[in-house]
Amino acid sequence: MKKKKAELTPGDALKRESERILVEQIRRQLALPPNKRTNFLRVRLPNGGTSL
């Protein structure tokens, strides 16, 4: 007996596409060097260091 493939409803297709875009965005962010990824968290200190 052959199994039929379940057809995607528009809601399922949209959910799958948004999940794919989210994963792509995360991978793009993780590909950046750490100083670019966490730039908004770091505060430059006078002696050249940084602090979170």
N, CA, C and O atoms as a GROMACS GRO file, in nm:
protein
  208
    1MET      N    1   0.084  -0.118   0.000
    1MET     CA    2   0.000   0.000   0.000
    1MET      C    3   0.089   0.125   0.000
    1MET      O    4   0.177   0.139   0.085
    2LYS      N    5   0.066   0.216  -0.095
    2LYS     CA    6   0.146   0.337  -0.104
    2LYS      C    7   0.089   0.445  -0.013
    2LYS      O    8  -0.033   0.459   0.002
    3LYS      N    9   0.179   0.520   0.048
    3LYS     CA   10   0.137   0.631   0.132
    3LYS      C   11   0.131   0.758   0.047
    3LYS      O   12   0.220   0.784  -0.033
    4LYS      N   13   0.026   0.834   0.065
    4LYS     CA   14   0.014   0.961  -0.006
    4LYS      C   15   0.091   1.069   0.069
    4LYS      O   16   0.092   1.073   0.192
    5LYS      N   17   0.156   1.155  -0.008
    5LYS     CA   18   0.224   1.268   0.055
    5LYS      C   19   0.119   1.370   0.100
    5LYS      O   20   0.028   1.405   0.025
    6ALA      N   21   0.134   1.415   0.220
    6ALA     CA   22   0.041   1.515   0.270
    6ALA      C   23   0.070   1.648   0.201
    6ALA      O   24   0.185   1.693   0.196
    7GLU      N   25  -0.033   1.709   0.150
    7GLU     CA   26  -0.014   1.837   0.083
    7GLU      C   27  -0.003   1.947   0.188
    7GLU      O   28  -0.068   1.943   0.293
    8LEU      N   29   0.080   2.045   0.157
    8LEU     CA   30   0.099   2.156   0.249
    8LEU      C   31  -0.014   2.257   0.234
    8LEU      O   32  -0.051   2.295   0.123
    9THR      N   33  -0.067   2.298   0.345
    9THR     CA   34  -0.164   2.407   0.341
    9THR      C   35  -0.085   2.538   0.336
    9THR      O   36   0.034   2.539   0.368
   10PRO      N   37  -0.149   2.646   0.297
   10PRO     CA   38  -0.077   2.774   0.293
   10PRO      C   39  -0.015   2.811   0.429
   10PRO      O   40   0.093   2.870   0.434
   11GLY      N   41  -0.082   2.776   0.537
   11GLY     CA   42  -0.028   2.805   0.671
   11GLY      C   43   0.096   2.725   0.700
   11GLY      O   44   0.191   2.777   0.759
   12ASP      N   45   0.099   2.597   0.658
   12ASP     CA   46   0.217   2.513   0.679
   12ASP      C   47   0.335   2.563   0.597
   12ASP      O   48   0.449   2.566   0.644
   13ALA      N   49   0.306   2.602   0.473
   13ALA     CA   50   0.412   2.653   0.386
   13ALA      C   51   0.471   2.781   0.442
   13ALA      O   52   0.593   2.800   0.440
   14LEU      N   53   0.387   2.868   0.492
   14LEU     CA   54   0.434   2.994   0.550
   14LEU      C   55   0.518   2.968   0.675
   14LEU      O   56   0.621   3.032   0.695
   15LYS      N   57   0.474   2.875   0.759
   15LYS     CA   58   0.549   2.842   0.881
   15LYS      C   59   0.685   2.784   0.846
   15LYS      O   60   0.786   2.820   0.907
   16ARG      N   61   0.689   2.695   0.748
   16ARG     CA   62   0.815   2.634   0.706
   16ARG      C   63   0.911   2.738   0.648
   16ARG      O   64   1.031   2.734   0.674
   17GLU      N   65   0.858   2.831   0.569
   17GLU     CA   66   0.940   2.936   0.508
   17GLU      C   67   0.995   3.032   0.614
   17GLU      O   68   1.111   3.071   0.608
   18SER      N   69   0.912   3.069   0.712
   18SER     CA   70   0.959   3.161   0.816
   18SER      C   71   1.064   3.094   0.903
   18SER      O   72   1.158   3.159   0.948
   19GLU      N   73   1.050   2.963   0.927
   19GLU     CA   74   1.150   2.889   1.003
   19GLU      C   75   1.283   2.885   0.928
   19GLU      O   76   1.390   2.902   0.987
   20ARG      N   77   1.276   2.864   0.796
   20ARG     CA   78   1.396   2.860   0.714
   20ARG      C   79   1.468   2.996   0.714
   20ARG      O   80   1.590   3.001   0.722
   21ILE      N   81   1.392   3.104   0.706
   21ILE     CA   82   1.450   3.238   0.707
   21ILE      C   83   1.515   3.267   0.842
   21ILE      O   84   1.622   3.328   0.847
   22LEU      N   85   1.452   3.224   0.951
   22LEU     CA   86   1.508   3.244   1.084
   22LEU      C   87   1.641   3.171   1.100
   22LEU      O   88   1.737   3.227   1.152
   23VAL      N   89   1.647   3.046   1.054
   23VAL     CA   90   1.770   2.968   1.063
   23VAL      C   91   1.880   3.033   0.978
   23VAL      O   92   1.997   3.038   1.018
   24GLU      N   93   1.842   3.082   0.860
   24GLU     CA   94   1.939   3.150   0.774
   24GLU      C   95   1.994   3.276   0.840
   24GLU      O   96   2.114   3.305   0.832
   25GLN      N   97   1.907   3.352   0.907
   25GLN     CA   98   1.949   3.474   0.977
   25GLN      C   99   2.044   3.441   1.091
   25GLN      O  100   2.143   3.512   1.111
   26ILE      N  101   2.015   3.336   1.167
   26ILE     CA  102   2.102   3.295   1.278
   26ILE      C  103   2.238   3.253   1.226
   26ILE      O  104   2.341   3.291   1.283
   27ARG      N  105   2.241   3.176   1.118
   27ARG     CA  106   2.370   3.133   1.060
   27ARG      C  107   2.451   3.251   1.010
   27ARG      O  108   2.573   3.253   1.024
   28ARG      N  109   2.383   3.350   0.951
   28ARG     CA  110   2.453   3.469   0.903
   28ARG      C  111   2.515   3.545   1.019
   28ARG      O  112   2.628   3.592   1.009
   29GLN      N  113   2.442   3.558   1.130
   29GLN     CA  114   2.494   3.628   1.247
   29GLN      C  115   2.611   3.551   1.310
   29GLN      O  116   2.710   3.612   1.351
   30LEU      N  117   2.601   3.419   1.318
   30LEU     CA  118   2.708   3.340   1.378
   30LEU      C  119   2.833   3.336   1.290
   30LEU      O  120   2.941   3.307   1.340
   31ALA      N  121   2.820   3.365   1.163
   31ALA     CA  122   2.934   3.368   1.073
   31ALA      C  123   3.021   3.492   1.095
   31ALA      O  124   3.137   3.494   1.055
   32LEU      N  125   2.965   3.594   1.158
   32LEU     CA  126   3.041   3.716   1.184
   32LEU      C  127   3.142   3.691   1.296
   32LEU      O  128   3.122   3.604   1.380
   33PRO      N  129   3.251   3.769   1.296
   33PRO     CA  130   3.347   3.757   1.406
   33PRO      C  131   3.282   3.801   1.538
   33PRO      O  132   3.189   3.882   1.538
   34PRO      N  133   3.332   3.748   1.651
   34PRO     CA  134   3.270   3.779   1.781
   34PRO      C  135   3.260   3.929   1.813
   34PRO      O  136   3.161   3.972   1.873
   35ASN      N  137   3.358   4.007   1.774
   35ASN     CA  138   3.351   4.150   1.806
   35ASN      C  139   3.239   4.221   1.729
   35ASN      O  140   3.188   4.322   1.776
   36LYS      N  141   3.201   4.171   1.613
   36LYS     CA  142   3.089   4.229   1.538
   36LYS      C  143   2.955   4.178   1.593
   36LYS      O  144   2.857   4.252   1.594
   37ARG      N  145   2.952   4.052   1.638
   37ARG     CA  146   2.828   3.993   1.688
   37ARG      C  147   2.786   4.056   1.820
   37ARG      O  148   2.667   4.077   1.844
   38THR      N  149   2.881   4.085   1.906
   38THR     CA  150   2.849   4.133   2.041
   38THR      C  151   2.884   4.280   2.060
   38THR      O  152   2.901   4.326   2.173
   39ASN      N  153   2.894   4.353   1.950
   39ASN     CA  154   2.932   4.493   1.957
   39ASN      C  155   2.836   4.575   2.042
   39ASN      O  156   2.878   4.667   2.112
   40PHE      N  157   2.707   4.543   2.038
   40PHE     CA  158   2.609   4.620   2.114
   40PHE      C  159   2.618   4.593   2.264
   40PHE      O  160   2.565   4.671   2.343
   41LEU      N  161   2.685   4.484   2.306
   41LEU     CA  162   2.697   4.451   2.447
   41LEU      C  163   2.823   4.511   2.510
   41LEU      O  164   2.827   4.535   2.630
   42ARG      N  165   2.922   4.535   2.429
   42ARG     CA  166   3.052   4.574   2.483
   42ARG      C  167   3.064   4.724   2.503
   42ARG      O  168   3.011   4.805   2.426
   43VAL      N  169   3.136   4.760   2.608
   43VAL     CA  170   3.165   4.900   2.638
   43VAL      C  171   3.316   4.914   2.637
   43VAL      O  172   3.387   4.839   2.704
   44ARG      N  173   3.366   5.008   2.561
   44ARG     CA  174   3.511   5.031   2.554
   44ARG      C  175   3.559   5.100   2.682
   44ARG      O  176   3.498   5.195   2.731
   45LEU      N  177   3.670   5.048   2.734
   45LEU     CA  178   3.728   5.106   2.855
   45LEU      C  179   3.847   5.195   2.815
   45LEU      O  180   3.904   5.177   2.708
   46PRO      N  181   3.883   5.291   2.900
   46PRO     CA  182   3.990   5.386   2.865
   46PRO      C  183   4.125   5.320   2.837
   46PRO      O  184   4.201   5.372   2.754
   47ASN      N  185   4.158   5.209   2.901
   47ASN     CA  186   4.290   5.149   2.881
   47ASN      C  187   4.292   5.052   2.763
   47ASN      O  188   4.386   4.974   2.751
   48GLY      N  189   4.193   5.056   2.678
   48GLY     CA  190   4.194   4.973   2.558
   48GLY      C  191   4.119   4.843   2.570
   48GLY      O  192   4.110   4.770   2.471
   49GLY      N  193   4.065   4.812   2.686
   49GLY     CA  194   3.992   4.688   2.702
   49GLY      C  195   3.843   4.706   2.676
   49GLY      O  196   3.798   4.814   2.639
   50THR      N  197   3.770   4.599   2.694
   50THR     CA  198   3.625   4.607   2.681
   50THR      C  199   3.560   4.540   2.801
   50THR      O  200   3.622   4.459   2.871
   51SER      N  201   3.438   4.575   2.824
   51SER     CA  202   3.362   4.519   2.934
   51SER      C  203   3.222   4.487   2.886
   51SER      O  204   3.165   4.561   2.806
   52LEU      N  205   3.166   4.378   2.936
   52LEU     CA  206   3.028   4.345   2.898
   52LEU      C  207   2.930   4.413   2.990
   52LEU      O  208   2.810   4.397   2.974
   0.00000   0.00000   0.00000
